[in-house]
Amino acid sequence: MGFNKTIMANSNAAPSNIPGVKAVALPSNPTLEGCEVISRSDGKSHQCSINVLNINDIDAVLNVQDETVRHIKDSSIYYPDTREVFESSLSNDGLIIGCHVNSRLVGFRSIWFPRARPENLGLDIGMQDPSQLSQVAHLERACVIPEFTGNRLQMRMTRHAINLARQDNSFRYLFSTVAPMNYASMQDKFSADMLILKLVKKYEDYYRYIFFQNVMKPIQVNLENPSSIIFANGDDIDTQVNLLQKNKLMAGCLQQRNKDVMQVGYTKIECTLF
Ligand SMILES: CC(C)(COP(=O)(O)OP(=O)(O)OC[C@H]1O[C@@H](n2cnc3c(N)ncnc32)[C@H](O)[C@@H]1OP(=O)(O)O)[C@@H](O)C(=O)NCCC(=O)NCCS
């Protein structure tokens, strides 16, 4: 399977008077897409609408997070966000996309602009210039309640977040952290053409991949030649850390299932990151 992958990242919408993050007036709860989803409870198809949420949706967002977390078997996969963080994304510092079925919120995807805060993932890849750091956006949490998983809602919401962002060039550098072995979440990032640049300990000693893309100058990876891709098992942390540390130009670009094992593919990137 050879193909040439052009990685495009995105930008996003949110008001601010800080250079690099443009003010955007989004209409209240605009519908971005209507789609059919299958419920795991009754096996039936339901109409779902994907919307931009506002501050009035804060309790619904927290309820979806609570219900999702209650069903997660491995707690290292997801680190819940606080009410304050979601409020920040719903106010001036980001954006949250949500999925409604029968007027009930069943899933969300949040984006946050860290700006000058120490959590800015630009710092993790050596970004220092304040004007560059101010153009960073984080793809933050995504939750879909168990009844409606299996409909690829996370990927749909991410795509809408990216499209909204592209409309106004509001940010330039897109980041996200993902737990190793969180297949669905990694699929979400790879399908948004993001690349793994690092594997580091974050969040109370849990390892996380740092995914990245440069919106204005997309990083391209050439996957024409499969022999140029090095595969590592997703649960083999040491091998992946070594690959990324020893080769500053190496990036994770895809994942595959090999029998029961999830593997991550790494290849060389040949351009500057930012
Ligand atoms: C991650 C999450 C949002 C994805 O929900 P979703 O959009 O309904 O995803 P889907 O169930 O449609 O699955 C998408 C892909 O992931 C795979 N997948 C889903 N859950 C999986 C699991 N537990 N193990 C392995 N693969 C899984 C699906 O098979 C599918 O893969 P494919 O594209 O190769 O067919 C949801 O599972 C969730 O809320 N999880 C808990 C919170 C979390 O981990 N959030 C992400 C980090 S912030």
The ligand as a Tripos MOL2 file, in Angstrom:
@<TRIPOS>MOLECULE
LIG
   48    50     1     0     0
SMALL
NO_CHARGES

@<TRIPOS>ATOM
      1 C1        -12.4860    7.8690   21.9460 C.3       1 LIG1
      2 C2        -13.9940    8.0120   21.6650 C.3       1 LIG1
      3 C3        -14.3890    9.4720   21.7510 C.3       1 LIG1
      4 C4        -14.2310    7.4810   20.2350 C.3       1 LIG1
      5 O1        -15.5920    7.3090   20.0270 O.3       1 LIG1
      6 P1        -16.1700    7.1410   18.5490 P.3       1 LIG1
      7 O2        -16.0100    8.3670   17.7820 O.co2     1 LIG1
      8 O3        -17.5340    6.6050   18.7120 O.co2     1 LIG1
      9 O4        -15.1810    6.0610   17.9000 O.3       1 LIG1
     10 P2        -15.5940    4.7200   17.1820 P.3       1 LIG1
     11 O5        -16.1350    3.7610   18.1940 O.co2     1 LIG1
     12 O6        -16.4760    5.0350   16.0230 O.co2     1 LIG1
     13 O7        -14.1860    4.1310   16.7150 O.3       1 LIG1
     14 C5        -13.2920    4.7490   15.8130 C.3       1 LIG1
     15 C6        -12.1530    3.7690   15.5650 C.3       1 LIG1
     16 O8        -11.5770    3.3600   16.7840 O.3       1 LIG1
     17 C7        -11.7350    1.9510   17.0100 C.3       1 LIG1
     18 N1        -11.9830    1.7380   18.4310 N.ar      1 LIG1
     19 C8        -12.9470    2.2870   19.1750 C.ar      1 LIG1
     20 N2        -12.8330    1.9110   20.4610 N.ar      1 LIG1
     21 C9        -11.7720    1.0710   20.5100 C.ar      1 LIG1
     22 C10       -11.1330    0.3180   21.5440 C.ar      1 LIG1
     23 N3        -11.5550    0.3480   22.8240 N.pl3     1 LIG1
     24 N4        -10.0590   -0.4370   21.2270 N.ar      1 LIG1
     25 C11        -9.5960   -0.4730   19.9680 C.ar      1 LIG1
     26 N5        -10.1540    0.2120   18.9540 N.ar      1 LIG1
     27 C12       -11.2250    0.9740   19.2140 C.ar      1 LIG1
     28 C13       -12.8720    1.5510   16.1060 C.3       1 LIG1
     29 O9        -12.8100    0.1830   15.7340 O.3       1 LIG1
     30 C14       -12.6010    2.4600   14.9310 C.3       1 LIG1
     31 O10       -11.4580    1.9770   14.2250 O.3       1 LIG1
     32 P3        -11.3790    1.8530   12.6370 P.3       1 LIG1
     33 O11       -11.4210    3.2810   12.1280 O.co2     1 LIG1
     34 O12       -10.0830    1.1870   12.3590 O.co2     1 LIG1
     35 O13       -12.5800    1.0560   12.2660 O.co2     1 LIG1
     36 C15       -14.8250    7.2070   22.6910 C.3       1 LIG1
     37 O14       -14.4540    5.8510   22.6070 O.3       1 LIG1
     38 C16       -14.6230    7.6890   24.1080 C.2       1 LIG1
     39 O15       -15.3280    8.5610   24.5650 O.2       1 LIG1
     40 N6        -13.6290    7.0980   24.8220 N.am      1 LIG1
     41 C17       -13.2970    7.4910   26.1830 C.3       1 LIG1
     42 C18       -12.6540    8.8870   26.2850 C.3       1 LIG1
     43 C19       -11.4070    8.9770   25.4460 C.2       1 LIG1
     44 O16       -10.5380    8.1100   25.4550 O.2       1 LIG1
     45 N7        -11.2910   10.0850   24.6980 N.am      1 LIG1
     46 C20       -10.1720   10.3300   23.8180 C.3       1 LIG1
     47 C21        -9.0460   10.9920   24.5070 C.3       1 LIG1
     48 S1         -9.3880   12.6730   24.9020 S.3       1 LIG1
@<TRIPOS>BOND
     1     1     2 1
     2     2     3 1
     3     2     4 1
     4     2    36 1
     5     4     5 1
     6     5     6 1
     7     6     7 2
     8     6     8 1
     9     6     9 1
    10     9    10 1
    11    10    11 2
    12    10    12 1
    13    10    13 1
    14    13    14 1
    15    14    15 1
    16    15    16 1
    17    15    30 1
    18    16    17 1
    19    17    18 1
    20    17    28 1
    21    18    19 ar
    22    18    27 ar
    23    19    20 ar
    24    20    21 ar
    25    21    22 ar
    26    21    27 ar
    27    22    23 1
    28    22    24 ar
    29    24    25 ar
    30    25    26 ar
    31    26    27 ar
    32    28    29 1
    33    28    30 1
    34    30    31 1
    35    31    32 1
    36    32    33 2
    37    32    34 1
    38    32    35 1
    39    36    37 1
    40    36    38 1
    41    38    39 2
    42    38    40 1
    43    40    41 1
    44    41    42 1
    45    42    43 1
    46    43    44 2
    47    43    45 1
    48    45    46 1
    49    46    47 1
    50    47    48 1
@<TRIPOS>SUBSTRUCTURE
     1 LIG1         1 GROUP 0 **** ****
